[in-house]
């Protein structure tokens, strides 16, 4: 069997153990359009994994994720790990951790919610359930389980 290797990056972030088929959503979360045009981005889809069966991997050169983006990835891919690469070496590796409260990442689907009324109010959700993830709007208490449709 022929194996395809992904080129190492000097500095950047590797997001591993993403659920199968979710890498493109992760790219949307991290803001792929905002990247430096000289940065290498590698995406591996449907990769065999001992832990998950199948997984996706995203590798982005010259980018470290903000806490808000890490929280958004935790919503989407609670099994993901994030590795920070500096000088071609893993300097930090951690499993994403879904916080108790999600702020400014998901829009409330309730059109009557104050967060959708052109008020200077940032969306806030409490995690009502972790597996599968269900969020509750802190303002109108609407439950959201299809949050991928509502990522801000």
MIPAZA-536697 format. One record per residue (C-alpha): residue number from 1; chain; x, y, z. Coordinates in steps of 0.1 Angstrom, whole numbers, plus 5000, padded with zeros to 4 digits. Layout:
REM residues N
<atom><k>NUM</k><c>A</c><u>X</u><v>Y</v><w>Z</w></atom>
...
This chain:
REM residues 152
<atom><k>1</k><c>A</c><u>5000</u><v>5000</v><w>5000</w></atom>
<atom><k>2</k><c>A</c><u>5013</u><v>5034</v><w>4991</w></atom>
<atom><k>3</k><c>A</c><u>5013</u><v>5060</v><w>5018</w></atom>
<atom><k>4</k><c>A</c><u>5010</u><v>5098</v><w>5013</w></atom>
<atom><k>5</k><c>A</c><u>5029</u><v>5119</v><w>5037</w></atom>
<atom><k>6</k><c>A</c><u>5020</u><v>5154</v><w>5048</w></atom>
<atom><k>7</k><c>A</c><u>5049</u><v>5179</v><w>5049</w></atom>
<atom><k>8</k><c>A</c><u>5059</u><v>5190</v><w>5084</w></atom>
<atom><k>9</k><c>A</c><u>5053</u><v>5227</v><w>5093</w></atom>
<atom><k>10</k><c>A</c><u>5078</u><v>5249</v><w>5111</w></atom>
<atom><k>11</k><c>A</c><u>5053</u><v>5268</v><w>5132</w></atom>
<atom><k>12</k><c>A</c><u>5016</u><v>5265</v><w>5135</w></atom>
<atom><k>13</k><c>A</c><u>4988</u><v>5243</v><w>5147</w></atom>
<atom><k>14</k><c>A</c><u>4977</u><v>5207</v><w>5141</w></atom>
<atom><k>15</k><c>A</c><u>4941</u><v>5198</v><w>5149</w></atom>
<atom><k>16</k><c>A</c><u>4939</u><v>5160</v><w>5151</w></atom>
<atom><k>17</k><c>A</c><u>4912</u><v>5135</v><w>5160</w></atom>
<atom><k>18</k><c>A</c><u>4885</u><v>5155</v><w>5143</w></atom>
<atom><k>19</k><c>A</c><u>4853</u><v>5135</v><w>5137</w></atom>
<atom><k>20</k><c>A</c><u>4852</u><v>5119</v><w>5103</w></atom>
<atom><k>21</k><c>A</c><u>4839</u><v>5144</v><w>5077</w></atom>
<atom><k>22</k><c>A</c><u>4842</u><v>5176</v><w>5099</w></atom>
<atom><k>23</k><c>A</c><u>4875</u><v>5190</v><w>5088</w></atom>
<atom><k>24</k><c>A</c><u>4860</u><v>5215</v><w>5063</w></atom>
<atom><k>25</k><c>A</c><u>4838</u><v>5228</v><w>5091</w></atom>
<atom><k>26</k><c>A</c><u>4869</u><v>5232</v><w>5113</w></atom>
<atom><k>27</k><c>A</c><u>4885</u><v>5252</v><w>5085</w></atom>
<atom><k>28</k><c>A</c><u>4855</u><v>5275</v><w>5084</w></atom>
<atom><k>29</k><c>A</c><u>4858</u><v>5280</v><w>5122</w></atom>
<atom><k>30</k><c>A</c><u>4894</u><v>5289</v><w>5121</w></atom>
<atom><k>31</k><c>A</c><u>4889</u><v>5314</v><w>5093</w></atom>
<atom><k>32</k><c>A</c><u>4908</u><v>5298</v><w>5065</w></atom>
<atom><k>33</k><c>A</c><u>4901</u><v>5330</v><w>5043</w></atom>
<atom><k>34</k><c>A</c><u>4920</u><v>5351</v><w>5069</w></atom>
<atom><k>35</k><c>A</c><u>4952</u><v>5332</v><w>5067</w></atom>
<atom><k>36</k><c>A</c><u>4985</u><v>5345</v><w>5053</w></atom>
<atom><k>37</k><c>A</c><u>4986</u><v>5335</v><w>5017</w></atom>
<atom><k>38</k><c>A</c><u>5020</u><v>5319</v><w>5021</w></atom>
<atom><k>39</k><c>A</c><u>5008</u><v>5296</v><w>5049</w></atom>
<atom><k>40</k><c>A</c><u>5006</u><v>5259</v><w>5041</w></atom>
<atom><k>41</k><c>A</c><u>4973</u><v>5242</v><w>5050</w></atom>
<atom><k>42</k><c>A</c><u>4970</u><v>5205</v><w>5049</w></atom>
<atom><k>43</k><c>A</c><u>4937</u><v>5186</v><w>5053</w></atom>
<atom><k>44</k><c>A</c><u>4935</u><v>5149</v><w>5056</w></atom>
<atom><k>45</k><c>A</c><u>4900</u><v>5134</v><w>5054</w></atom>
<atom><k>46</k><c>A</c><u>4889</u><v>5099</v><w>5063</w></atom>
<atom><k>47</k><c>A</c><u>4922</u><v>5088</v><w>5079</w></atom>
<atom><k>48</k><c>A</c><u>4922</u><v>5055</v><w>5098</w></atom>
<atom><k>49</k><c>A</c><u>4924</u><v>5060</v><w>5136</w></atom>
<atom><k>50</k><c>A</c><u>4928</u><v>5035</v><w>5164</w></atom>
<atom><k>51</k><c>A</c><u>4908</u><v>5057</v><w>5187</w></atom>
<atom><k>52</k><c>A</c><u>4879</u><v>5069</v><w>5165</w></atom>
<atom><k>53</k><c>A</c><u>4879</u><v>5044</v><w>5136</w></atom>
<atom><k>54</k><c>A</c><u>4881</u><v>5072</v><w>5111</w></atom>
<atom><k>55</k><c>A</c><u>4891</u><v>5108</v><w>5116</w></atom>
<atom><k>56</k><c>A</c><u>4901</u><v>5140</v><w>5099</w></atom>
<atom><k>57</k><c>A</c><u>4932</u><v>5161</v><w>5105</w></atom>
<atom><k>58</k><c>A</c><u>4939</u><v>5198</v><w>5098</w></atom>
<atom><k>59</k><c>A</c><u>4974</u><v>5213</v><w>5098</w></atom>
<atom><k>60</k><c>A</c><u>4978</u><v>5251</v><w>5095</w></atom>
<atom><k>61</k><c>A</c><u>5011</u><v>5269</v><w>5092</w></atom>
<atom><k>62</k><c>A</c><u>5017</u><v>5302</v><w>5110</w></atom>
<atom><k>63</k><c>A</c><u>4985</u><v>5302</v><w>5131</w></atom>
<atom><k>64</k><c>A</c><u>4977</u><v>5296</v><w>5167</w></atom>
<atom><k>65</k><c>A</c><u>4941</u><v>5295</v><w>5177</w></atom>
<atom><k>66</k><c>A</c><u>4923</u><v>5319</v><w>5200</w></atom>
<atom><k>67</k><c>A</c><u>4904</u><v>5305</v><w>5230</w></atom>
<atom><k>68</k><c>A</c><u>4871</u><v>5313</v><w>5212</w></atom>
<atom><k>69</k><c>A</c><u>4881</u><v>5293</v><w>5182</w></atom>
<atom><k>70</k><c>A</c><u>4892</u><v>5264</v><w>5204</w></atom>
<atom><k>71</k><c>A</c><u>4858</u><v>5265</v><w>5221</w></atom>
<atom><k>72</k><c>A</c><u>4841</u><v>5264</v><w>5187</w></atom>
<atom><k>73</k><c>A</c><u>4862</u><v>5234</v><w>5177</w></atom>
<atom><k>74</k><c>A</c><u>4853</u><v>5217</v><w>5210</w></atom>
<atom><k>75</k><c>A</c><u>4816</u><v>5221</v><w>5201</w></atom>
<atom><k>76</k><c>A</c><u>4821</u><v>5205</v><w>5167</w></atom>
<atom><k>77</k><c>A</c><u>4848</u><v>5180</v><w>5175</w></atom>
<atom><k>78</k><c>A</c><u>4849</u><v>5171</v><w>5213</w></atom>
<atom><k>79</k><c>A</c><u>4875</u><v>5144</v><w>5207</w></atom>
<atom><k>80</k><c>A</c><u>4899</u><v>5168</v><w>5189</w></atom>
<atom><k>81</k><c>A</c><u>4935</u><v>5174</v><w>5201</w></atom>
<atom><k>82</k><c>A</c><u>4954</u><v>5206</v><w>5193</w></atom>
<atom><k>83</k><c>A</c><u>4991</u><v>5206</v><w>5190</w></atom>
<atom><k>84</k><c>A</c><u>5011</u><v>5238</v><w>5188</w></atom>
<atom><k>85</k><c>A</c><u>5042</u><v>5234</v><w>5166</w></atom>
<atom><k>86</k><c>A</c><u>5073</u><v>5256</v><w>5170</w></atom>
<atom><k>87</k><c>A</c><u>5106</u><v>5250</v><w>5151</w></atom>
<atom><k>88</k><c>A</c><u>5091</u><v>5217</v><w>5137</w></atom>
<atom><k>89</k><c>A</c><u>5085</u><v>5203</v><w>5172</w></atom>
<atom><k>90</k><c>A</c><u>5053</u><v>5198</v><w>5192</w></atom>
<atom><k>91</k><c>A</c><u>5056</u><v>5224</v><w>5220</w></atom>
<atom><k>92</k><c>A</c><u>5022</u><v>5220</v><w>5235</w></atom>
<atom><k>93</k><c>A</c><u>4994</u><v>5194</v><w>5230</w></atom>
<atom><k>94</k><c>A</c><u>4960</u><v>5194</v><w>5246</w></atom>
<atom><k>95</k><c>A</c><u>4926</u><v>5178</v><w>5242</w></atom>
<atom><k>96</k><c>A</c><u>4898</u><v>5204</v><w>5235</w></atom>
<atom><k>97</k><c>A</c><u>4876</u><v>5209</v><w>5265</w></atom>
<atom><k>98</k><c>A</c><u>4840</u><v>5221</v><w>5260</w></atom>
<atom><k>99</k><c>A</c><u>4835</u><v>5249</v><w>5285</w></atom>
<atom><k>100</k><c>A</c><u>4803</u><v>5253</v><w>5306</w></atom>
<atom><k>101</k><c>A</c><u>4794</u><v>5285</v><w>5287</w></atom>
<atom><k>102</k><c>A</c><u>4798</u><v>5293</v><w>5250</w></atom>
<atom><k>103</k><c>A</c><u>4800</u><v>5331</v><w>5242</w></atom>
<atom><k>104</k><c>A</c><u>4798</u><v>5347</v><w>5208</w></atom>
<atom><k>105</k><c>A</c><u>4803</u><v>5315</v><w>5188</w></atom>
<atom><k>106</k><c>A</c><u>4767</u><v>5303</v><w>5181</w></atom>
<atom><k>107</k><c>A</c><u>4738</u><v>5325</v><w>5170</w></atom>
<atom><k>108</k><c>A</c><u>4705</u><v>5318</v><w>5187</w></atom>
<atom><k>109</k><c>A</c><u>4680</u><v>5303</v><w>5162</w></atom>
<atom><k>110</k><c>A</c><u>4651</u><v>5321</v><w>5180</w></atom>
<atom><k>111</k><c>A</c><u>4644</u><v>5352</v><w>5159</w></atom>
<atom><k>112</k><c>A</c><u>4628</u><v>5369</v><w>5189</w></atom>
<atom><k>113</k><c>A</c><u>4658</u><v>5364</v><w>5211</w></atom>
<atom><k>114</k><c>A</c><u>4674</u><v>5397</v><w>5222</w></atom>
<atom><k>115</k><c>A</c><u>4707</u><v>5386</v><w>5206</w></atom>
<atom><k>116</k><c>A</c><u>4689</u><v>5388</v><w>5172</w></atom>
<atom><k>117</k><c>A</c><u>4674</u><v>5423</v><w>5178</w></atom>
<atom><k>118</k><c>A</c><u>4703</u><v>5445</v><w>5167</w></atom>
<atom><k>119</k><c>A</c><u>4711</u><v>5451</v><w>5203</w></atom>
<atom><k>120</k><c>A</c><u>4747</u><v>5452</v><w>5215</w></atom>
<atom><k>121</k><c>A</c><u>4743</u><v>5418</v><w>5231</w></atom>
<atom><k>122</k><c>A</c><u>4767</u><v>5389</v><w>5224</w></atom>
<atom><k>123</k><c>A</c><u>4751</u><v>5354</v><w>5223</w></atom>
<atom><k>124</k><c>A</c><u>4756</u><v>5332</v><w>5253</w></atom>
<atom><k>125</k><c>A</c><u>4748</u><v>5295</v><w>5257</w></atom>
<atom><k>126</k><c>A</c><u>4751</u><v>5271</v><w>5286</w></atom>
<atom><k>127</k><c>A</c><u>4760</u><v>5235</v><w>5278</w></atom>
<atom><k>128</k><c>A</c><u>4728</u><v>5216</v><w>5287</w></atom>
<atom><k>129</k><c>A</c><u>4742</u><v>5182</v><w>5276</w></atom>
<atom><k>130</k><c>A</c><u>4777</u><v>5172</v><w>5265</w></atom>
<atom><k>131</k><c>A</c><u>4771</u><v>5140</v><w>5245</w></atom>
<atom><k>132</k><c>A</c><u>4755</u><v>5147</v><w>5221</w></atom>
<atom><k>133</k><c>A</c><u>4760</u><v>5185</v><w>5226</w></atom>
<atom><k>134</k><c>A</c><u>4729</u><v>5205</v><w>5234</w></atom>
<atom><k>135</k><c>A</c><u>4731</u><v>5242</v><w>5242</w></atom>
<atom><k>136</k><c>A</c><u>4706</u><v>5264</v><w>5260</w></atom>
<atom><k>137</k><c>A</c><u>4704</u><v>5302</v><w>5252</w></atom>
<atom><k>138</k><c>A</c><u>4712</u><v>5322</v><w>5284</w></atom>
<atom><k>139</k><c>A</c><u>4686</u><v>5348</v><w>5273</w></atom>
<atom><k>140</k><c>A</c><u>4656</u><v>5330</v><w>5258</w></atom>
<atom><k>141</k><c>A</c><u>4664</u><v>5294</v><w>5270</w></atom>
<atom><k>142</k><c>A</c><u>4660</u><v>5280</v><w>5235</w></atom>
<atom><k>143</k><c>A</c><u>4676</u><v>5246</v><w>5232</w></atom>
<atom><k>144</k><c>A</c><u>4700</u><v>5241</v><w>5202</w></atom>
<atom><k>145</k><c>A</c><u>4713</u><v>5208</v><w>5191</w></atom>
<atom><k>146</k><c>A</c><u>4719</u><v>5217</v><w>5154</w></atom>
<atom><k>147</k><c>A</c><u>4744</u><v>5244</v><w>5163</w></atom>
<atom><k>148</k><c>A</c><u>4765</u><v>5238</v><w>5131</w></atom>
<atom><k>149</k><c>A</c><u>4738</u><v>5257</v><w>5112</w></atom>
<atom><k>150</k><c>A</c><u>4742</u><v>5286</v><w>5136</w></atom>
<atom><k>151</k><c>A</c><u>4779</u><v>5291</v><w>5140</w></atom>
<atom><k>152</k><c>A</c><u>4786</u><v>5328</v><w>5140</w></atom>
